[in-house]
Amino acid sequence: MSKNSTDQNYKPISVGIVISTYNNPEWLKKTLWGYTTQSHSAFELIIADDGSDNRTRELVESFKKDYFPDIKHVWHADEGFRKCKILNEALIVAESEYLIFTDQDCIPRKDFIETHLKYAQKGYFLSGGYSRLPMDLSKSISFDDITSGNAFNLDWLKTHGLKSSFKNTKFTKSSSFASFMNFITPAKASWNGCNSSGWKEDMLAINGFNEAMQYGGLDREFGERLVNFGIRSKQIRYSAICLHLDHARPYKKIDLIKKNKAIRRNVRVNKIVRTPFGIEKTEE
């Protein structure tokens, strides 16, 4: 633990973004466009690639040339859904003390990083949310739409196909209203893989992500072990905004979800902190 670990008011001096991806360079490109306009421009950028083909590598190289010369592309061969393993690899290479985890299909608003840093606090992880876009709008949204900020303007989104919903209140420009909604929302402040952040030292203390898990609750399990470690969660789903691009989920399998639920139940009941299937592998 760092010497500042007991100071809850300590703010991170370095921040990294970990973006998970797999064979969807079109969506990843739109997401990376969002990071070219961030109000907080000093950040480490890591692509956690679960075995994509050369299209993703070529895209990353183009962004390295045009925008992010120090971008890190962590990759392993495609041997099925191994998101937890590649996230652990990204966690190992990350040099920043504070890390924001998100996905290839989540376009950040320009204040996304700034907001996570604003609410960052020792002893906590942050739980953000998202606003889901329909497929037609996901496909049509452009570089100019994102960098101009139009893509986060509710009137513009409605004009381009977003249906009316109470969830659209996330697009309010009032920080006080967002804080109020964070406070009253019944949604639990859990670790969400598309929009959550925390301290690298806490993530290492719980041995990273559980590589025995595939799709279905792997992020929640990570957060549950952080809680068992003594870390509390803070809700910022109405403050840290990202647009979720639509996509299919062919990797969603009922038997694996059932297995993951059993793992999570064991974690909660037995207050497990360190997974034996994380960064360091140990015998149970």
C-alpha positions in Angstrom: 0.0 0.0 0.0 1.2 3.5 -0.8 1.9 6.0 2.0 -1.2 7.9 0.8 -3.5 4.9 1.1 -5.1 6.1 4.4 -5.7 9.6 3.0 -9.2 9.4 1.4 -8.8 12.9 0.0 -5.7 12.0 -2.0 -6.1 12.5 -5.7 -4.3 10.3 -8.3 -1.4 11.9 -10.1 -1.6 9.4 -13.0 -4.6 7.8 -14.8 -4.8 5.0 -17.3 -7.7 3.9 -19.6 -8.1 0.2 -20.3 -10.3 -0.6 -23.2 -11.3 -4.2 -23.8 -11.8 -5.2 -27.5 -12.4 -8.2 -29.8 -12.8 -8.0 -33.5 -14.9 -4.8 -33.8 -12.5 -2.1 -35.2 -15.5 0.0 -36.4 -16.8 0.4 -32.9 -13.4 0.7 -31.3 -12.6 3.5 -33.8 -15.6 5.5 -32.6 -14.7 4.9 -29.0 -11.1 6.1 -29.5 -12.4 9.2 -31.3 -14.0 10.1 -27.9 -10.6 10.0 -26.2 -9.2 12.5 -28.7 -11.3 15.3 -27.2 -11.0 14.6 -23.5 -10.8 17.7 -21.2 -8.2 15.8 -19.1 -5.6 15.1 -21.9 -2.8 13.5 -19.8 -3.6 9.8 -19.6 -2.2 6.3 -20.4 -4.1 4.4 -23.0 -4.1 0.6 -23.1 -6.0 -1.6 -25.5 -6.8 -5.0 -24.0 -7.3 -7.2 -27.1 -8.8 -10.7 -26.6 -7.4 -12.1 -29.9 -8.6 -9.7 -32.7 -7.3 -10.1 -36.2 -5.0 -7.6 -38.0 -7.7 -5.1 -38.6 -7.6 -4.0 -34.9 -3.8 -3.9 -34.9 -3.9 -1.7 -38.0 -6.4 0.6 -36.4 -4.3 0.9 -33.2 -1.3 1.7 -35.3 -3.2 4.5 -37.1 -4.2 6.1 -33.8 -0.7 5.7 -32.6 0.5 7.7 -35.6 -2.2 10.4 -35.5 -3.2 10.8 -31.9 -1.7 8.6 -29.2 2.0 7.8 -29.8 2.3 5.9 -26.5 -0.8 3.8 -26.9 -0.2 0.2 -25.6 -1.8 -2.8 -27.5 -1.9 -5.8 -25.3 -2.9 -8.9 -27.3 -3.1 -12.6 -27.1 -4.2 -15.3 -29.5 -7.9 -16.0 -30.0 -8.6 -19.1 -27.9 -12.2 -18.3 -27.0 -13.6 -15.7 -24.6 -10.6 -14.8 -22.4 -11.4 -11.3 -21.4 -10.3 -11.7 -17.8 -6.9 -12.9 -18.9 -6.3 -10.0 -21.2 -7.5 -7.5 -18.6 -5.0 -9.0 -16.2 -2.3 -8.5 -18.8 -3.3 -4.9 -19.2 -3.4 -4.4 -15.5 0.2 -5.7 -15.3 1.6 -3.3 -17.9 -0.4 -0.3 -16.7 1.9 2.3 -15.2 -0.8 4.6 -13.8 -1.9 4.5 -10.2 -5.5 5.0 -11.1 -7.3 3.0 -13.8 -10.6 3.4 -15.7 -11.9 0.3 -17.3 -14.3 0.4 -20.3 -15.1 -1.4 -23.5 -14.7 -1.0 -27.3 -18.3 0.0 -27.7 -18.5 2.9 -25.2 -17.9 6.4 -26.5 -16.9 8.7 -23.6 -18.2 12.3 -23.3 -15.4 14.9 -23.3 -15.4 15.1 -19.5 -15.4 11.4 -18.9 -11.8 11.1 -17.5 -12.1 14.5 -15.7 -15.3 13.2 -13.9 -13.7 9.9 -12.8 -10.7 11.8 -11.4 -13.1 14.3 -9.7 -14.8 11.6 -7.7 -11.7 9.3 -7.2 -11.2 8.7 -3.5 -9.0 6.3 -1.6 -10.9 3.3 -0.2 -13.5 3.5 -3.0 -14.1 2.4 -6.6 -16.4 4.3 -8.9 -19.4 2.8 -10.7 -20.4 4.5 -13.9 -23.2 3.8 -16.4 -24.1 4.2 -20.0 -26.8 5.2 -22.5 -27.5 2.6 -25.1 -27.9 3.7 -28.7 -30.0 1.9 -31.3 -28.1 0.1 -34.1 -28.9 2.6 -36.8 -27.5 5.5 -34.8 -24.6 3.4 -33.6 -23.6 2.8 -37.3 -24.2 6.4 -38.4 -22.6 8.3 -35.6 -19.5 10.1 -37.0 -16.2 11.6 -36.0 -17.7 15.1 -36.2 -20.8 14.1 -34.2 -18.5 12.8 -31.4 -15.8 15.5 -31.3 -18.3 18.4 -31.7 -20.3 17.1 -28.7 -23.5 16.7 -30.7 -23.6 13.0 -29.9 -24.2 13.9 -26.2 -26.9 16.5 -26.9 -30.3 15.0 -26.1 -32.1 17.0 -28.7 -29.6 15.9 -31.4 -29.9 12.2 -30.3 -33.7 12.3 -30.4 -33.6 13.8 -33.9 -31.4 10.9 -34.9 -33.5 8.1 -33.6 -33.0 7.9 -29.8 -36.4 7.0 -28.2 -37.7 8.9 -25.2 -36.8 7.3 -21.9 -36.2 8.3 -18.3 -32.7 7.1 -18.8 -32.1 10.0 -21.0 -31.8 12.2 -18.0 -28.2 11.2 -18.0 -27.6 13.8 -20.7 -28.5 16.7 -18.3 -25.9 19.4 -18.2 -26.5 20.2 -14.6 -23.9 18.7 -12.3 -26.1 19.2 -9.2 -28.9 17.3 -10.9 -26.5 14.5 -11.8 -25.3 14.3 -8.2 -28.8 14.2 -7.0 -29.7 11.3 -9.4 -26.5 9.4 -8.4 -27.8 9.7 -4.8 -31.4 8.6 -5.3 -31.0 5.9 -8.0 -32.0 2.4 -6.8 -29.2 0.9 -9.0 -26.4 -0.7 -7.0 -23.0 0.9 -7.3 -21.4 -2.3 -8.7 -18.2 -2.7 -10.8 -19.4 -2.3 -14.4 -16.8 -3.3 -17.1 -18.0 -0.6 -19.5 -17.5 2.3 -17.0 -15.7 1.8 -13.7 -12.5 2.9 -12.1 -10.3 2.4 -9.1 -6.8 2.2 -7.7 -4.3 -0.2 -9.3 -2.9 -1.2 -5.9 -6.4 -2.4 -4.8 -6.8 -4.4 -8.0 -3.4 -6.1 -7.5 -4.3 -6.8 -3.8 -7.3 -8.9 -5.0 -5.1 -10.7 -7.6 -6.9 -9.0 -10.6 -9.7 -10.6 -12.6 -10.9 -14.2 -12.2 -9.7 -16.0 -15.3 -12.0 -19.0 -14.5 -14.9 -16.8 -15.5 -16.3 -16.0 -19.0 -19.2 -13.8 -20.1 -21.8 -13.1 -17.5 -21.0 -11.4 -14.2 -17.2 -11.4 -14.4 -17.1 -7.6 -13.7 -19.5 -7.9 -10.8 -17.4 -10.6 -9.2 -14.3 -8.4 -9.5 -16.2 -5.6 -7.6 -17.5 -8.0 -5.0 -13.9 -9.1 -4.2 -12.9 -5.4 -3.9 -15.8 -4.9 -1.4 -14.6 -8.0 0.5 -11.2 -6.4 0.6 -12.7 -3.4 2.3 -13.2 -1.1 -0.7 -16.5 0.8 -0.9 -18.4 1.7 -4.1 -19.5 5.1 -5.2 -22.3 5.8 -7.7 -21.5 8.1 -10.6 -23.7 6.7 -13.4 -25.3 10.1 -14.0 -22.0 12.0 -14.0 -19.5 9.9 -16.0 -21.3 9.5 -19.3 -20.6 7.2 -22.2 -22.7 6.1 -25.3 -23.1 2.3 -25.6 -23.0 1.2 -29.3 -25.4 -1.6 -30.1 -24.1 -5.1 -30.9 -24.9 -8.8 -30.7 -23.6 -11.1 -28.0 -22.8 -14.5 -29.5 -20.6 -15.4 -26.5 -23.6 -15.3 -24.1 -24.1 -18.9 -23.0 -26.6 -20.0 -20.3 -24.4 -22.8 -18.9 -21.4 -20.4 -18.5 -23.6 -17.8 -16.8 -24.8 -20.4 -14.4 -21.2 -21.3 -13.6 -20.4 -17.7 -13.0 -23.3 -17.2 -10.7 -22.0 -20.1 -8.6 -18.6 -18.5 -8.4 -20.0 -15.2 -7.4 -22.2 -16.8 -4.7 -19.1 -18.5 -3.3 -17.2 -15.1 -3.3 -20.0 -13.4 -1.4 -20.7 -16.2 1.1 -17.1 -16.9 1.9 -15.9 -13.3 1.7 -13.2 -14.2 -0.8 -10.7 -11.5 -1.6 -8.0 -13.0 -3.8 -9.0 -15.3 -6.7 -6.7 -18.3 -7.2 -7.2 -17.8 -10.9 -5.9 -14.3 -11.3 -2.6 -12.7 -12.1 -0.9 -15.2 -9.8 -2.2 -18.7 -10.1 -2.5 -20.7 -6.8 -3.9 -24.1 -5.8 -7.2 -24.0 -4.0 
